[in-house]
Amino acid sequence: QVQLVEYGGGLVQAGGALRLSCAASGSTARITVMGWVRQAPGKQREVVATINSGSTNYADSVKGRFTISRDSAKNTVYLQMNSLKPEDTAVYYCNVVVYGDVRYWGQGTQVAASS
């Protein structure tokens, strides 16, 4: 089992920045992929960014503005969000995959960028 706790969301002006953190506990040695998924009202759920041992991947909508990173010693994944736009407003969920293709979700944190 893996437990995920997120923090770092909030309200910022367009053009501002936020850093999301997600700390994993439990069977962290089995984690293969960590990432962030966002959900906004009236929009499709979107995989924002993922990271594993070999590579990072980003949605086209955030490329060049968001950066995902991972601190293996702390079992923590981060999402640095720069140049935030109103379109980035959503609930952001930390998401991990473990061996056996079992997926775990964080509780979600609200991000809002106003113009």
HUTAUR-V34368 format. One record per residue. N is the residue number from 0. RES is the residue in one letter. PSI is psi in whole degrees, -180 to 180 (999 if undefined). NEAR is the number of other ideal C-beta (glycine too) atoms within 8 Angstrom. Layout:
N_RES_PSI_NEAR + N_RES_PSI_NEAR
//
This chain:
0_Q_146_5 + 1_V_133_13 + 2_Q_136_8 + 3_L_131_14 + 4_V_122_9 + 5_E_152_15 + 6_Y_160_7 + 7_G_-4_9 + 8_G_171_10 + 9_G_-169_8 + 10_L_128_5 + 11_V_163_11 + 12_Q_151_7 + 13_A_136_10 + 14_G_-11_5 + 15_G_-171_8 + 16_A_150_9 + 17_L_154_11 + 18_R_118_9 + 19_L_144_16 + 20_S_149_10 + 21_C_114_14 + 22_A_128_9 + 23_A_143_14 + 24_S_164_8 + 25_G_-131_7 + 26_S_60_8 + 27_T_-23_9 + 28_A_-19_4 + 29_R_-2_9 + 30_I_132_13 + 31_T_-39_7 + 32_V_138_9 + 33_M_147_15 + 34_G_-175_14 + 35_W_135_16 + 36_V_140_11 + 37_R_152_13 + 38_Q_121_10 + 39_A_147_8 + 40_P_132_3 + 41_G_5_3 + 42_K_159_8 + 43_Q_146_3 + 44_R_138_7 + 45_E_129_11 + 46_V_115_9 + 47_V_-48_13 + 48_A_148_15 + 49_T_157_11 + 50_I_138_13 + 51_N_-167_8 + 52_S_-25_2 + 53_G_-24_3 + 54_S_167_5 + 55_T_152_7 + 56_N_144_6 + 57_Y_147_10 + 58_A_148_9 + 59_D_-32_5 + 60_S_-17_6 + 61_V_-4_12 + 62_K_135_8 + 63_G_-12_3 + 64_R_-35_8 + 65_F_148_12 + 66_T_126_7 + 67_I_141_16 + 68_S_165_8 + 69_R_133_9 + 70_D_99_9 + 71_S_-34_5 + 72_A_-34_4 + 73_K_-1_6 + 74_N_46_10 + 75_T_139_10 + 76_V_144_16 + 77_Y_155_12 + 78_L_107_13 + 79_Q_120_10 + 80_M_110_13 + 81_N_162_8 + 82_S_50_6 + 83_L_143_14 + 84_K_156_7 + 85_P_-31_8 + 86_E_-15_5 + 87_D_-9_11 + 88_T_124_9 + 89_A_171_10 + 90_V_128_10 + 91_Y_128_16 + 92_Y_129_13 + 93_C_142_14 + 94_N_133_13 + 95_V_154_14 + 96_V_137_11 + 97_V_167_13 + 98_Y_133_5 + 99_G_1_5 + 100_D_30_6 + 101_V_132_6 + 102_R_139_8 + 103_Y_149_12 + 104_W_143_9 + 105_G_179_12 + 106_Q_-14_8 + 107_G_143_10 + 108_T_137_12 + 109_Q_131_8 + 110_V_130_16 + 111_A_131_8 + 112_A_119_14 + 113_S_150_9 + 114_S_999_5
//
